[in-house]
Amino acid sequence: MVETVPSPVEIAEALTIPADLEFNLPDPEDDQIAEEDFLQKVDDVWKVCDRFDLQTDIWRGRILRAVRDREKVGGEGRGTGFLNWLKNREITKSQAYALIQLANSADTLLEEGNLEPTAINNFSKRAFVETAKAEPEIQKLVSEAAQKGDRITRREVKQLTDEYTAMNSDLIPESVKEKAVDGSLPPRHLAPLVKELEKLPEEQISEIQKEIESNPDVDTVKQMTSTAKSLSKYLDSAAQVETLRDSAVDIESALQEALRLDCLSLTADLVKQATNLEQNVGKLYTLWKKLGSIADRLYVETGSSTPSLRSLLSCLEKLTSEVIELRLDDEGEKMIRLRIMTDE
């Protein structure tokens, strides 16, 4: 039997929301409806809208892709026709390519056999986008859950991503993974730890691994995640502080001492703020030079016929001179003075 392809008109009619989807929303002022029932009815309608929204955007992406590819074949080669098509429909270029990417991801999942077309209806739009961005292994896990009929929201995508990350990372000891498998240590607590451990050198990683192996519980994992985060921040910031580069400070020894005294977070914050200060000093100097240059140019172009402009320049000398003066409050009780001195 030859299968006839439906016409665009037939497709449009099929996509029209039927009468039984003319939603009857619950009255928000009806106090006879229990809060739980009200939220359930609203959520049911939202899920249907979410499904139509996703399906529509996938098809819009396919349409946009077809228009773009047609331009490549028969257009001038500069994409002018495609851009005009977007302009006529008030679609930005970034929106268009986001929809094309969504369509590409949907087609890839379908072509690889990881997802049946009907299973797309089990996704929320955001969950589908998150799945499309994920690694192929995670895409497969999420698709399998959708195939079984599970409702897939971003929370389910995150949960499956966390489980995969925790169970497949070489940074988590096997004994700890076993705890995750039997449910005594939820994988969602291990994923943030893996993310932070990936930023650290081997020596620091091994110390944290020993700690969670000896105490494989949620509190220890959370504490070690915080420690790994502070370690990463300390090492990253210390490498950026110009003042420390030519000094005799032993960064590793200072780190060990901070760990011993349990003040790593404070030490990391100290180094981070030092980085911020150095960067802001550099920005201050650049702005000071720029302001002075503009003031000099304006002074040259003005004269006695522009007393107000000269007065403006005179007042701003507090910021363009070698000593910068600035009041820190409206009352004028706090004044700071900064002298800018360079090797020049």
LUMNU-654626 format. One line per 5 residues: number of its first residue (from 0); for each residue z, y, x negated of N, C-alpha, C. Coordinates in steps of 0.001 Angstrom, whole numbers, padded with zeros to 6 digits. Each point is the difference from the previous one (the first is absolute). Example, Ala and Ser with C-alpha at 12.3 -4.5 7.8 and 13.67 -1.06 7.14 Angstrom:
2
0	007800 -005690 -013190 000000 001190 000890 000000 001200 -000900 | -000720 001050 000350 000060 001190 -000820 000730 001090 000770
// end
This chain:
344
0	000000 -001201 -000852 000000 001201 000852 000000 001242 -000881 | -000932 000915 000293 -000095 001213 -000791 001021 001020 000499 | 000805 000515 -000927 001028 000977 000370 -000600 001407 -000030 | 000065 000691 001130 -000546 001361 000070 001019 001001 -000510 | -000495 000950 -000759 000862 001046 -000544 000193 001081 001050
5	001245 000358 000326 000222 001017 001025 -000525 001356 -000449 | -000468 000774 000960 -000509 001336 -000298 001170 000951 -000236 | -000275 001159 -000638 001058 000990 -000201 000685 000406 001299 | -000787 000077 001103 000583 000389 001290 000990 -001062 000472 | -000384 -001278 -000158 000883 -001098 000410 001273 -000023 -000838
10	-000145 000275 -001293 001175 000037 -000870 000928 001129 000418 | -000579 001164 000286 000801 001151 000417 000756 -000311 001288 | -000686 -000680 000933 000653 -000358 001258 001126 -001000 -000234 | -000211 -000916 -000934 001013 -001016 -000290 001232 000610 -000635 | -000209 001074 -000772 001128 000649 -000672 000748 000978 000894
15	-000572 000277 001179 000685 000903 000927 001293 -000640 000472 | 001061 000765 -000019 001298 -000553 000420 -000093 -000390 001467 | 000230 -001287 000323 -000110 -000450 001383 001119 000569 000873 | -000161 -000217 001311 000946 000576 000953 001430 -000467 -000243 | 000138 -001293 -000405 001358 -000518 -000181 000670 000560 -001253
20	-000736 000813 -000786 000615 000672 -001139 000189 001491 000262 | -000134 000378 001260 000366 001364 000373 001520 000014 000059 | 000603 000338 -001113 001431 -000200 -000193 000862 000743 001014 | 000991 -000693 000464 000987 000577 000905 001292 000176 -000774 | 000148 001162 -000602 001185 000240 -000826 001237 000156 000864
25	001141 -000494 -000473 001249 000152 000763 000418 001465 000063 | 000620 000379 001099 000455 001374 000199 001213 000263 -000892 | -000091 000939 -000928 001132 000255 -000901 001237 000542 000708 | -000188 000505 001239 001136 000556 000737 000616 -001004 000974 | -000579 -001209 000043 000508 -001041 000906 001214 -000682 -000625
30	001189 000345 000494 001218 -000577 -000580 000268 -001410 000507 | -000883 -000517 000873 000148 -001375 000469 -000568 -001006 -001007 | -000817 000496 -000927 -000575 -000874 -001025 000958 -000060 -001191 | 000384 -001211 -000367 000889 -000160 -001160 -000701 000484 -001259 | 000774 000535 -000936 -000574 000544 -001229 -000825 -001049 -000739
35	000506 -001219 -000045 -000701 -001085 -000700 -001347 -000292 000662 | -000029 -000019 001354 -001245 -000266 000720 -000996 001139 -000192 | 000512 001236 000023 -000869 001167 -000194 -000696 -000063 -001362 | 000794 -000261 -001059 -000560 -000051 -001353 -000980 -001154 -000161 | 000277 -001129 000682 -000892 -001155 -000089 -001355 000307 000621
40	000018 000672 001177 -001257 000339 000665 -000821 000983 -000832 | 000681 000990 -000540 -000694 000986 -000835 -000576 -000667 -001245 | 000772 -000911 -000606 -000455 -000681 -001215 -001216 -000879 000281 | -000017 -000655 001166 -001138 -000847 000363 -001284 000820 000085 | 000091 001164 000620 -001170 000878 000119 -000433 000508 -001370
45	000999 000342 -000831 -000302 000513 -001348 -000769 -001029 -000814 | 000393 -001282 000106 -000664 -001054 -000761 -001470 -000135 000403 | -000267 000135 001302 -001388 -000090 000465 -000819 001167 -000558 | 000577 001212 000052 -000688 001174 -000550 -000240 -000164 -001497 | 000994 -000552 -000683 -000104 -000227 -001442 -001165 -000923 -000308
50	-000157 -001049 000831 -001081 -000964 -000216 -001358 000652 000186 | -000161 000769 001080 -001265 000682 000238 -000291 001004 -001103 | 001038 000679 -000467 -000161 000991 -001057 -000532 -000658 -001270 | 000556 -001157 -000360 -000426 -000707 -001205 -001439 -000488 000130 | -000287 -000668 001111 -001350 -000525 000200 -001036 001123 -000012
55	000345 001123 000634 -000923 001139 000049 -000267 000559 -001393 | 001051 000142 -000794 -000165 000562 -001345 -000798 -000930 -000910 | 000180 -001314 000162 -000792 -000945 -000790 -001488 000162 000326 | -000312 000105 001288 -001404 000157 000383 -000535 001362 -000407 | 000824 001044 000067 -000442 001312 -000480 -000332 -000071 -001494
60	000820 -000732 -000742 -000265 -000160 -001424 -001315 -000704 -000250 | -000289 -001017 000804 -001267 -000723 -000144 -001193 000904 000333 | 000173 000841 001038 -001065 000931 000372 -000250 001001 -001127 | 001077 000556 -000524 -000125 000971 -001086 -000637 -000626 -001233 | 000359 -001235 -000275 -000581 -000709 -001143 -001499 -000188 000188
65	-000402 -000330 001234 -001416 -000191 000295 -000781 001305 -000176 | 000586 001110 000473 -000664 001304 -000137 -000114 000378 -001473 | 001079 -000236 -000751 -000027 000325 -001425 -001029 -000837 -000747 | -000033 -001311 000286 -000929 -000888 -000699 -001456 000304 000372 | -000201 000415 001251 -001346 000371 000427 -000489 001211 -000803
70	000929 000926 -000257 -000333 001190 -000792 -000405 -000401 -001418 | 000685 -001003 -000557 -000320 -000456 -001353 -001412 -000581 -000076 | -000399 -000665 001093 -001315 -000652 000011 -001118 000987 000266 | 000156 000835 001057 -001101 000848 000411 000223 001484 -000145 | 001188 000395 -000472 000292 001421 -000107 -000469 000585 -001311
75	000464 001215 -000252 -000403 000694 -001220 000793 -000456 -001213 | 000992 -000849 000228 000774 -000514 -001119 001213 000834 -000354 | 000181 001127 000695 001154 000858 -000300 001066 -000077 001089 | -000239 -000826 001006 000994 -000172 001057 000063 001137 000989 | -001013 000890 -000016 000016 001171 000892 -000023 -000416 001466
80	-000838 -000982 000320 -000096 -000459 001391 001312 -000567 000501 | 000672 -000769 -000842 001289 -000591 000370 001036 001100 000235 | 000050 000979 -000892 000964 001097 000126 -000270 000820 001259 | -001274 000210 000315 -000341 000727 001226 000416 -000793 001236 | -000166 -001311 -000078 000412 -000875 001109 001499 000138 000225
85	000765 000023 -001082 001451 000169 000108 000353 001377 000563 | -000699 001016 -000494 000281 001374 000429 -000243 000156 001498 | -001061 -000595 000510 -000311 000106 001426 001062 -000655 000867 | 000741 -000942 -000564 001042 -000701 000754 001409 000418 -000433 | 000057 001068 -000798 001276 000574 -000440 000877 -001041 -000694
90	-000626 -000770 -000897 000712 -001002 -000795 -000047 000437 -001458 | 001152 000030 -000663 000010 000369 -001409 -000465 -001180 -000846 | -000421 000301 -001212 -000478 -001045 -000907 001110 -000993 -000322 | 001228 000506 -000208 001125 -000885 -000321 000328 -000915 001179 | -000052 000537 001229 000237 -000831 001175 -001060 -001085 000120
95	-001241 000370 -000264 -001105 -000952 000110 000175 -001157 -000976 | 000317 000322 -001253 000128 -001066 -000994 001258 -000835 000207 | 001036 000586 000614 001185 -000791 000343 -000356 -001033 001071 | -000817 000396 000977 -000432 -000926 001043 -000951 -001061 -000558 | -000871 000402 -000920 -000906 -000968 -000633 000801 -001031 -000790
100	001038 000461 -000702 000846 -000919 -000761 000705 -000976 000930 | 000459 000499 001156 000645 -000868 000986 -000982 -001067 000484 | -001239 000408 000288 -001015 -000955 000451 -000316 -001015 -001096 | -000115 000461 -001240 -000267 -000911 -001122 001109 -001041 -000137 | 001244 000458 000127 001145 -000907 -000127 -000006 -001027 001123
105	-000288 000459 001215 -000047 -000924 001134 -001086 -001045 -000203 | -001172 000437 -000435 -001113 -000929 -000201 000301 -000992 -001122 | 000677 000478 -001062 000356 -000888 -001107 000956 -001089 000470 | 001018 000404 000759 000968 -000984 000506 -000679 -001021 000913 | -000948 000466 000799 -000699 -000906 000916 -000959 -000919 -000747
110	-000736 000562 -000973 -000994 -000795 -000737 000653 -001074 -000853 | 001161 000311 -000565 000682 -000977 -000852 000718 -001073 000805 | -000021 000152 001312 000612 -001018 000846 001507 000101 000088 | 000577 001090 -000527 001457 000152 000060 000479 000472 001361 | -000934 000501 000816 000413 000592 001270 -001056 -000249 001064
115	000452 -000467 001145 -000899 -000160 001139 -000102 001337 000733 | -001173 000301 000589 -000158 001281 000707 001067 000248 001053 | 000385 -001055 000725 000989 000174 001068 001376 000343 -000554 | 000267 -000390 -001257 001319 000254 -000586 000209 001469 -000345 | -001086 000775 -000069 000126 001432 -000291 000852 000683 001056
120	-000054 -000536 001237 000771 000596 001090 001507 -000124 -000209 | 000416 -000854 -000933 001430 -000164 -000255 000547 001030 -000985 | -000892 000827 -000552 000412 001021 -000964 000206 001344 000685 | 000981 000751 -000486 000001 001430 000288 -000993 000627 -000968 | -000456 001199 000315 -001002 000631 -000853 000524 000202 -001415
125	001207 000535 -000127 000570 000267 -001324 000221 -001290 -000781 | 000404 -001059 000714 000214 -001282 -000679 -001312 -000552 -000546 | -001073 000175 000759 -001298 -000486 -000459 -000455 000765 -001237 | 000207 001316 000008 -000374 000816 -001160 000803 -000418 -001225 | 001321 -000223 000189 000845 -000441 -001114 -000458 -001355 -000526
130	-000378 -000896 000907 -000477 -001326 -000402 -001306 000118 -000791 | -000878 000888 000452 -001287 000194 -000676 000182 000498 -001426 | 001087 000747 -000256 000263 000541 -001329 000705 -001005 -000910 | 000560 -001051 000588 000849 -000934 -000748 -000816 -000939 -000893 | 000727 -000707 -000868 -000634 -000997 -000857 -000557 -001143 000854
135	-001045 -000700 -000489 -000608 -001082 000787 001007 -001058 000454 | 000981 -000329 -000869 000986 -001013 000365 000843 000455 001185 | 000347 001285 000000 000809 000536 001097 -000842 000109 001265 | -001261 000357 -000158 -000904 000037 001154 -000043 -001365 000686 | -000038 -001042 -000817 -000066 -001352 000549 001266 -000346 000762
140	001167 000371 -000556 001275 -000281 000663 000088 000718 001339 | -000369 001280 000001 000080 000795 001229 -000998 -000535 001033 | -001202 -000337 -000461 -001019 -000512 000914 000437 -001314 000640 | 000635 -000860 -000787 000495 -001272 000531 001031 000227 001088 | 000874 000997 -000210 001009 000319 001007 -000668 000518 001270
145	-001051 000820 -000167 -000721 000530 001165 -000739 -001107 000735 | -000544 -000953 -000753 -000730 -001125 000608 000922 -000822 000895 | 001290 -000069 -000393 000961 -000783 000784 000439 000740 001259 | -000449 001249 000134 000350 000757 001194 001124 000979 -000198 | 000512 000115 -001236 001085 000942 -000262 -000502 001435 000132
150	000841 000863 000558 -000317 001426 000066 000246 000596 -001374 | -001018 000631 -000585 000090 000518 -001366 000116 001521 000015 | 001162 000495 -000401 000197 001435 -000197 000204 000228 -001495 | 000182 001252 -000385 000204 000286 -001426 001247 -000687 -000538 | 000995 -000213 000868 001223 -000671 -000454 -000292 -001437 -000425
155	-000835 -000693 000793 -000346 -001377 -000366 -000822 -000034 -001299 | -000894 000970 -000159 -000803 000057 -001234 000907 000216 -001199 | 000960 000913 000136 000932 000269 -001100 000849 -001219 -000302 | 000469 -000673 001055 000838 -001182 -000201 -000748 -001093 -000755 | -001228 -000271 000409 -000792 -001032 -000673 -000361 000421 -001431
160	-000228 001300 -000191 -000289 000504 -001346 001213 -000173 -000906 | 001180 000326 000519 001238 -000153 -000768 000235 -001457 -000381 | -000229 -000888 000958 000213 -001430 -000260 -000961 -000489 -001088 | -001258 000406 000098 -000976 -000433 -001002 000358 000549 -001379 | 000363 001294 -000038 000345 000647 -001271 001176 -000691 -000667
165	001030 -000276 000796 001212 -000615 -000549 -000256 -001424 -000486 | -000758 -000768 000770 -000174 -001417 -000307 -001058 -000259 -001068 | -000793 001003 -000337 -001075 -000219 -000976 000161 000818 -001277 | 001112 000688 -000135 000216 000797 -001199 000730 -000814 -001073 | -000489 000074 -001229 000645 -000669 -001127 001286 000719 -000419
170	000234 001177 000551 001182 000778 -000380 001261 -000461 000735 | -000175 -000789 001052 001145 -000512 000754 000287 -001438 -000444 | 001221 -000289 -000463 000352 -001366 -000426 -000184 -001015 001127 | -000332 -001226 -000368 -000257 -001044 000991 001213 -000268 000881 | 001187 000041 -000586 001211 -000263 000791 000185 001055 001090
175	-000419 001223 -000285 000098 001072 000989 -001068 -000185 001079 | -001187 -000452 -000402 -001057 -000269 000978 000432 -001092 000981 | 000736 -000986 -000505 000486 -001069 000871 000922 000554 001080 | 000798 000986 -000373 000877 000658 000976 -000828 000706 001071 | -001137 000562 -000417 -000878 000680 000946 -000643 -001006 000949
180	-000336 -001181 -000522 -000627 -001032 000821 000950 -000524 001062 | 001265 -000235 -000373 000945 -000546 000986 000586 001074 000925 | -000399 001264 -000217 000415 001058 000914 001309 000680 -000330 | 000679 -000439 -001056 001282 000619 -000348 -000173 001337 -000714 | -001216 000252 -000486 -000293 001278 -000663 -001357 000496 000523
185	000013 000883 001001 -001250 000463 000610 -000977 000568 -001028 | -001268 -000445 000029 -000999 000474 -000963 -000208 001512 000013 | 000294 000645 001151 -000224 001448 000072 000858 000770 -000995 | 001101 -000630 -000471 000848 000656 -000997 -000532 -000215 -001419 | -000820 -001040 -000183 -000526 -000302 -001325 -001244 000816 -000344
190	-000786 000351 001015 -001244 000742 -000249 000233 001341 -000705 | 000972 000835 000428 000249 001259 -000724 000451 -000229 -001437 | 000747 -001099 -000227 000446 -000323 -001363 -001194 -000326 -000889 | -000940 -000787 000513 -001207 -000343 -000762 -000762 001267 -000374 | -000119 000902 000960 -000730 001257 -000226 000609 000801 -001145
195	001333 000041 -000070 000671 000755 -001061 -000032 -000747 -001332 | 000123 -001321 000031 -000016 -000786 -001240 -001347 000109 -000709 | -001064 000148 000771 -001337 000097 -000594 -000153 001225 -000901 | 000887 000972 000130 -000082 001230 -000780 000802 -000081 -001302 | 000780 -001087 -000177 000944 -000053 -001116 -000499 -000863 -001154
200	000515 000267 -001218 -000309 -000867 -001148 000710 -001344 000145 | -000467 -000988 -000747 000491 -001375 000113 001511 -000102 -000202 | 000531 000713 -000973 001433 -000097 -000315 000865 000387 001203 | -000378 001083 000669 000782 000449 001148 -000168 -000953 001186 | -001191 -000567 000134 -000250 -000937 001103 000883 -001228 -000125
205	000115 -000539 -001207 000766 -001238 -000205 001474 000185 000355 | 000559 001161 -000280 001402 000259 000328 000222 -000008 001508 | -000930 000612 000718 000119 000048 001463 -000214 -001389 000594 | -000928 -000763 -000567 -000240 -001362 000480 001250 -000869 -000151 | 000696 000146 -001134 001231 -000769 -000221 001054 000338 001047
210	000074 001280 000345 001012 000443 000957 -000262 -000561 001394 | -001253 000034 000463 -000265 -000505 001345 000011 -001524 000038 | -000224 -000641 -001158 000107 -001459 -000049 001446 -000445 000133 | 000897 000742 -000632 001419 -000362 000065 000623 000378 001343 | -000565 001025 000670 000518 000419 001309 -001170 000232 000965
215	-000618 -001077 000491 -001183 000150 000853 000353 000364 001450 | 000516 001205 000200 000332 000452 001352 -000625 001369 000248 | 000045 000434 001254 -000660 001247 000406 000575 001204 -000728 | 001343 000061 -000117 000629 001153 -000643 -000422 000139 -001458 | -000061 -001120 -000698 -000408 000033 -001413 -001456 000438 -000135
220	-000860 -000530 000878 -001414 000367 -000046 -000171 001492 000251 | 000729 000531 000972 -000078 001436 000288 000484 000823 -001192 | 001103 -000454 -000603 000546 000721 -001154 -000963 -000036 -001179 | -000605 -001168 -000243 -000933 -000123 -001108 -001291 000786 000253 | -000390 000116 001262 -001169 000816 000337 000270 001456 -000333
225	001204 000466 000345 000394 001375 -000318 000057 000215 -001506 | 000551 -001000 -000713 000094 000087 -001460 -001396 000047 -000631 | -000899 -000859 000480 -001371 -000036 -000531 -000704 001326 000251 | 000244 000580 001157 -000615 001285 000333 000489 001099 -000940 | 001313 000002 -000274 000562 001001 -000914 -000503 -000212 -001425
230	-000101 -001264 -000405 -000526 -000317 -001332 -001419 000526 -000164 | -000819 -000263 001012 -001388 000443 -000039 -000088 001520 -000072 | 000821 000658 000798 -000005 001464 000025 000452 000561 -001348 | 001017 -000636 -000589 000512 000455 -001295 -001060 -000134 -001085 | -000607 -001181 -000093 -000983 -000254 -001056 -001237 000876 000165
235	-000438 000180 001245 -001182 000810 000258 000268 001471 -000328 | 001158 000492 000443 000324 001409 -000235 000241 000287 -001475 | 000706 -000921 -000691 000310 000206 -001415 -001272 000122 -000834 | -001033 -000739 000392 -001263 000052 -000744 -000720 001323 000202 | 000365 000731 001055 -000684 001257 000297 000738 001233 -000511
240	001278 -000160 -000388 000779 001154 -000442 -000398 000383 -001419 | -000652 001130 -000132 -000479 000466 -001299 001144 000212 -000978 | 001135 000462 000506 001160 000289 -000842 000518 -001243 -000705 | -000196 -001168 000599 000512 -001240 -000571 -000953 -000648 -001010 | -001247 000434 -000009 -001000 -000700 -000816 000253 000132 -001497
245	000426 001148 -000434 000222 000209 -001435 001486 -000070 -000368 | 000800 -000546 000930 001447 -000067 -000250 000376 -001364 -000580 | 001261 -000098 -000446 000485 -001258 -000582 000698 -000870 001038 | -000134 000356 001289 000674 -000738 001066 -000617 -001393 000147 | 000847 -001014 000053 -000442 -001378 000235 000011 -000227 001516
250	-001157 000056 000614 -000105 -000086 001463 000538 -001332 000523 | -000309 -001092 -000715 000450 -001327 000437 001515 -000133 -000089 | 000585 000524 -001079 001461 -000072 -000161 000696 000830 001073 | -000560 001170 000290 000574 000843 001053 -000070 -000720 001341 | -001082 -000741 000204 -000162 -000766 001230 001072 -001078 000121
255	000239 -000733 -001097 001010 -001047 000014 001395 000565 000256 | 000288 001145 -000585 001307 000627 000210 000168 000446 001449 | -001074 000505 000588 000054 000416 001401 000232 -001199 000912 | -000634 -001124 -000342 000212 -001226 000773 001442 -000488 -000126 | 000532 000072 -001214 001376 -000468 -000241 001024 000821 000775
260	-000264 001302 000104 000940 000885 000694 -000333 000150 001492 | -001028 -000727 000448 -000413 000034 001405 -000380 001415 000452 | -000686 000738 -000875 -000448 001349 000365 -001507 000137 -000251 | -000722 -001100 000208 -001440 000012 -000235 -000720 000971 000939 | 000382 -000008 001282 -000652 000868 000974 000152 001473 -000387
265	001201 000356 -000457 000265 001384 -000412 -000815 000366 -001243 | -000075 -000941 -000934 -000755 000234 -001234 -001493 000138 000298 | -000484 -000857 000894 -001419 000073 000381 -000319 001336 000659 | 000928 000463 000826 -000203 001284 000669 000010 001150 -001013 | 000869 -000104 -001020 000063 001013 -001054 -001348 000141 -000704
270	-000579 -001132 -000385 -001274 000012 -000714 -001131 000481 000914 | 000065 -000405 001282 -001013 000435 000958 000040 001515 000168 | 001193 000565 000129 000120 001459 000161 -000433 000739 -001268 | 000232 -000621 -001164 -000468 000602 -001253 -001530 000084 -000002 | -000633 -001050 000511 -001469 000004 000118 -000469 001122 000922
275	000675 000114 001154 -000359 001048 000960 000156 001389 -000604 | 001100 000201 -000755 000252 001308 -000598 -001090 000353 -001011 | -000346 -000959 -000856 -001050 000258 -000985 -001319 000358 000679 | -000333 -000727 001045 -001248 000265 000708 000015 001384 000647 | 001155 000360 000578 000113 001306 000649 -000009 001148 -001012
280	000562 -000243 -001189 -000050 001021 -001053 -001455 000247 -000402 | -000760 -001078 -000112 -001417 000131 -000331 -000752 000780 001070 | 000296 -000303 001264 -000650 000708 001107 000412 001476 -000003 | 001298 000244 -000272 000496 001378 -000042 -000742 000807 -001061 | -000159 -000584 -001184 -000685 000709 -001091 -001448 000306 000379
285	-000669 -000985 000609 -001399 000193 000406 -000121 001121 001033 | 000901 000007 000998 -000031 001035 001029 000331 001377 -000584 | 000950 000018 -000927 000394 001262 -000652 -001185 000606 -000758 | -000718 -000848 -000746 -001174 000474 -000735 -001077 000502 000962 | -000206 -000741 001081 -001039 000369 000956 000341 001323 000687
290	001264 000146 000414 000428 001227 000652 -000152 001197 -000936 | 000382 -000189 -001258 -000128 001079 -000978 -001445 000396 -000226 | -000880 -000994 -000053 -001427 000270 -000214 -000585 000788 001164 | 000345 -000384 001219 -000510 000707 001184 000538 001429 000031 | 001299 000157 -000347 000602 001341 -000011 -000692 000903 -001023
295	-000324 -000553 -001157 -000686 000785 -001038 -001381 000450 000476 | -000725 -000888 000657 -001335 000335 000492 000064 001088 001066 | 001000 -000121 000881 000132 000995 001064 000405 001360 -000569 | 000825 -000031 -001052 000438 001258 -000619 -001203 000755 -000594 | -000899 -000768 -000620 -001189 000605 -000607 -000893 000645 001058
300	-000066 -000608 001181 -000898 000467 001046 000622 001068 000900 | 001240 000387 -000260 000654 001028 000818 000312 001218 -000856 | 000434 001064 000657 000344 001225 -000721 000917 000877 000829 | 000042 001279 -000317 000899 000929 000691 -000362 000168 001475 | -001222 -000345 000369 -000423 000145 001397 000517 -001130 000891
305	000665 -001005 -000617 000537 -001141 000777 001487 -000162 -000295 | 000815 000974 000407 001430 -000055 -000314 000715 -001202 000620 | -000433 -000434 001173 000675 -001139 000651 -000265 -001300 -000753 | -001237 -000176 -000468 -000318 -001192 -000789 000769 000008 -001312 | 000115 001177 -000629 000756 000105 -001248 001478 -000311 000248
310	000507 000446 001161 001391 -000291 000354 000211 -001503 000192 | -000992 -000656 000624 000062 -001453 000192 000066 -000713 -001348 | -000851 000409 -000928 -000011 -000601 -001334 001315 000237 -000719 | 000555 001177 000172 001263 000344 -000663 001137 -000888 000497 | 000049 -000216 001306 001058 -000851 000571 -000119 -001444 -000480
315	-001227 -000473 -000144 -000217 -001396 -000392 000183 -000245 -001488 | 000300 001055 -000764 000259 -000178 -001431 001224 -000879 -000245 | 000874 -000118 001000 001169 -000878 -000131 -000426 -001465 -000099 | -001216 -000277 000449 -000504 -001379 -000057 -001044 -000195 -001093 | -000626 001083 -000458 -001070 -000142 -000993 000458 000313 -001421
320	001179 000570 -000150 000492 000336 -001339 000569 -001242 -000685 | 000420 000154 -001248 000524 -001143 -000757 001271 -000553 000626 | 000809 000872 000614 001216 -000438 000690 -000254 000053 001507 | 000040 -001147 000640 -000208 -000079 001445 001336 000178 000706 | 000049 000903 000959 001217 000226 000773 -000254 -000366 001457
325	000965 -000711 000593 -000170 -000434 001386 001361 -000142 000668 | 000129 000575 001195 001226 -000159 000776 -000086 -001300 000801 | 001106 -000765 000030 000007 -001298 000669 000503 000073 001429 | 000546 001161 000428 000477 000113 001375 -000296 001386 000543 | 000119 000130 001313 -000319 001268 000657 000990 001101 -000371
330	001242 -000383 -000289 001013 000998 -000324 -000147 000543 -001412 | -000772 -000689 -000831 -000214 000467 -001367 001149 -000282 -000935 | 000897 -000922 000421 001157 -000306 -000842 -000358 -000949 -001139 | -001062 -000778 000195 -000399 -000960 -001032 -001357 000395 -000583 | 000021 000329 -001248 -001224 000403 -000711 -000216 -000937 -001177
335	-001222 -000481 -000154 -000306 -000811 -001179 -001009 000742 -000855 | 000117 -000208 -001291 -000935 000594 -000959 -000504 -001101 -000926 | -001293 -000120 -000092 -000621 -001005 -000863 -000860 000704 -001039 | 000253 -000288 -001278 -000835 000570 -001067 -001020 -001046 -000428 | -001255 000361 000091 -001074 -000915 -000382 -000405 000294 -001435
340	000208 -000985 -000865 -000337 000146 -001418 -000904 -001161 -000398 | -001108 000295 -000632 -000933 -001038 -000443 -000226 000091 -001489 | -000603 -001049 -000572 -000313 -000006 -001427 -001036 001055 -000338 | -000740 000462 001022 -001040 001013 -000242 000612 001291 -000504
// end
